[in-house]
Amino acid sequence: MIKLNVNGRPQTADAEPDTPLLWVLRDTLKMTGTKFGCGMALCGACTVHLDGQAIRSCVTPVSMASGKKVTTIEGAGSGNVGKAVQQAWQKLDVVQCGYCQSGQIMSAVALLQGNRKPTDADIDAAMGGNVCRCATYVRIRAAIHEAARSLG
C-alpha cells in the first residue's frame, strides 16, 4: 500500500511502486480529470502538481509521490490561483475539444504560483510542454494574462 496526499486528502493505493502516478489517479482513485495523452511526457495532458511543481504523471512512479502533496485538476480550484485560472479559462472561452485543458490549467497554475506577472516569453516557456491539437494557444496565453491581472 502506498500512502498519498491527493488534493489535501489522505489516500492509499494498492499499486506497485513503479506504477505511473497517472494510472493510480485514474484507475485506483477514480480521478479521471487527469488525461492520458502520449505516455512519454511529451504532450502535457497528464500534468499534475507534486509539492507545487508541475510534473508529468504518466512517467512519474507513484512511489515518488509518497509523502508529497499531489494536486490534480479536481483540486486545482481550491486555491486562489487555481480559481483565477479556471475563471479566466471560462471567461475567455479557451476550451475547444477540451482534452488537453486539465494539463494546460495545471501548468498555468504552476506558472502563476511562482510568477504573478508573466511575460509572453515566460508563458511560452512554462506552457511549452503542453500540446493542444485544437491550437488554442492564443486563448491560453490571453487567459493566463487575465488570471494574472485578476490576482493583482
N, C-alpha and C positions, 0 to 999 in steps of 0.2 A: 504494500500500500504506500502510495506517495501522497504526502500531505501538501496541499496547495492553499494559497490565499488568492481567490479569484473575485475581483470586484468587491474586495473588503470582507468576503465571507470565507470561512474555512471550508475546505473541500478535501475529500480523499478520492484517490483514483487507484483502482486495481489495474496497473499497467506496468509493462517492462520499463526500466529506466531510460532506454534508448527510443521509446515510442515518441514520435513527434508530438509536441505540445498541441498542435492543431487538432490531431485526432482525439486526444484526450478531451479537449474542449468540446469538440463537435459530437463525438460518438459516446463518450462516457458521461460528460456533464451536460450534454444536450444543449449547448450554447452554440447555435448554428449561425450566428451573425458573422463570425469569422469565416472567411471563404477559402476554399482550396482553389488555387489558380494554376500553378506550374509545378509545385513540389520541389523547386530548386532555388527558392529565394530570389527569383528574378522579376516577379510581377507585383509583389506587394499586397495581393488580395488577402493574405493571411496575417497581416500586421496586427500585433497586439503590443501592449507595453509590459515590460519586465522591469520592475522598480523604476518606472517612469520613462524608460528608454524604448523607442520603437524597435521591435525585433520581428523577424520573420518566423512565425510559429511552425511553418512546415519543415524547417530544418533545425529547430531547437528541440533537443531532447527534453522530455518532461522533467527529468531529474535536475536539469539546470534551473527549473522554476521552483523547486522545493525550497521553502524558506524565504521566498521572494514574493513581492506583490505583482500579481498578474492583473492587468486591466484589459478587458475586451470591449468591443463596441457596445455590448449590453450595459457596461458600467461607465462608458465614456462621458455620458451626460450628467453624471452625478457631481462633477466638479464645475467650477465657473468657466474654465477654458473650454472644456468639452461641450458644455451647454452653449457657449457662444459660437463655437464652430458648427454645431448642429443647427442652430438657429440661422446662421449665415448661409448654410447649405440650403435650407428651406427657402429663405428669403430670396436668394438668387437662383433658385430652381436649378441647382447644379446637376442633379441626377438625370441621366438618360436611361440606360438599361439598369444601372444600379449595382451590378455585380461587384465592381471594384470599390465601391464607395465606402464600405466599412474600413477597408485598409487605407483609403485616401484620408478619411476622417482621423483615423488613429495616427497617421503620420503628421497631419496638420496640427493635431492637439499636441503631439510631442514637440513640434517646432515652436508653437506659441507658448508652451510652458517655459521654454528657455529663451525665447526672443519675442517680445511683445510688439516689436516694430520691424518686422522682417522686410527686406527689400525684395524685389523680384528675383534677384540672384540668390538670396537666402532661400526663398520659396522653391526655386528651381532645384537647388542643391538638396534641400530636405525632401522634396517630393520626387526626385529623380528616379528612385527605385520603384515607383508606383506607376503601373501601366493602366491606361484607360483606353479600351478598344473603341469607345464611342468618341474619344478625343475631346472630352470636356475640360481640358487643361486651362483654357482661358477663364471659364467659370470657376474652376477650382481655385485658381490664383486670386480672382476677384473675391471669392468667399473668404479666403484666408485673410486678405486685407480688410474685409468687412468685419470679420471676427476680431481682428487686432484692434480696429477702431472702437468696437463696442466694449472692449476690455479696458480702453483708456490707456 
